[in-house]
Amino acid sequence: MSSDFGDIDEAFYNSMKSTFAAALKFMYKERSLAIFEQRAINILRSTQDTGWGFHDTLSDIFYQFY
């Protein structure tokens, strides 16, 4: 966790956000969102205390698809 090891730079968070969005877009296109829903939820849960606004942004992306 960032509380244990320090925070990461903004470019890292931006990359993770765009990767998460791209993955969900791909799953939507392939009609496989339901198969991966629990994994996406687990990602959200694991990011609750990570980075400034990171979890909020991932939640916004998540709710665009679920």
C-alpha positions as CSV (number, residue, x, y, z in Angstrom):
1,M,0.0,0.0,0.0
2,S,1.1,3.5,-0.6
3,S,0.8,4.1,3.2
4,D,3.6,1.5,3.7
5,F,5.9,2.2,0.8
6,G,5.2,5.8,-0.3
7,D,3.1,7.2,-3.1
8,I,3.7,6.7,-6.9
9,D,3.7,9.5,-9.4
10,E,0.7,10.8,-11.4
11,A,1.8,9.1,-14.6
12,F,1.5,5.7,-13.0
13,Y,-2.1,6.4,-11.8
14,N,-3.1,7.8,-15.2
15,S,-1.7,4.6,-16.8
16,M,-3.7,2.4,-14.4
17,K,-6.9,4.4,-15.0
18,S,-6.6,4.1,-18.8
19,T,-5.8,0.4,-18.6
20,F,-8.8,-0.2,-16.4
21,A,-11.0,1.7,-18.8
22,A,-9.6,-0.1,-21.8
23,A,-10.1,-3.5,-20.2
24,L,-13.8,-2.7,-19.4
25,K,-14.3,-1.4,-22.9
26,F,-12.9,-4.5,-24.4
27,M,-15.0,-6.7,-22.1
28,Y,-18.1,-4.7,-23.1
29,K,-17.3,-5.2,-26.8
30,E,-16.8,-8.9,-26.3
31,R,-19.9,-9.2,-24.2
32,S,-17.9,-10.6,-21.2
33,L,-18.5,-8.0,-18.6
34,A,-20.5,-10.4,-16.4
35,I,-17.7,-12.9,-16.4
36,F,-15.3,-10.4,-14.9
37,E,-17.6,-8.3,-12.7
38,Q,-16.3,-9.8,-9.4
39,R,-12.7,-9.1,-10.5
40,A,-13.5,-5.5,-11.3
41,I,-15.2,-5.2,-7.9
42,N,-12.2,-6.6,-6.2
43,I,-10.0,-4.0,-8.0
44,L,-12.2,-1.3,-6.7
45,R,-12.1,-2.6,-3.1
46,S,-8.3,-2.9,-3.2
47,T,-7.9,0.7,-4.3
48,Q,-10.1,2.4,-1.6
49,D,-7.1,3.9,0.2
50,T,-4.8,4.4,-2.7
51,G,-3.8,7.7,-4.2
52,W,-5.7,11.0,-4.3
53,G,-8.9,10.4,-6.1
54,F,-7.7,7.2,-7.8
55,H,-10.4,5.0,-6.3
56,D,-13.1,7.6,-7.2
57,T,-12.0,7.7,-10.8
58,L,-11.9,3.9,-11.0
59,S,-15.4,3.8,-9.5
60,D,-16.6,6.3,-12.1
61,I,-15.2,4.1,-14.9
62,F,-16.7,1.0,-13.3
63,Y,-20.2,2.5,-13.1
64,Q,-20.1,3.4,-16.7
65,F,-20.2,-0.3,-17.5
66,Y,-22.0,-1.9,-14.5
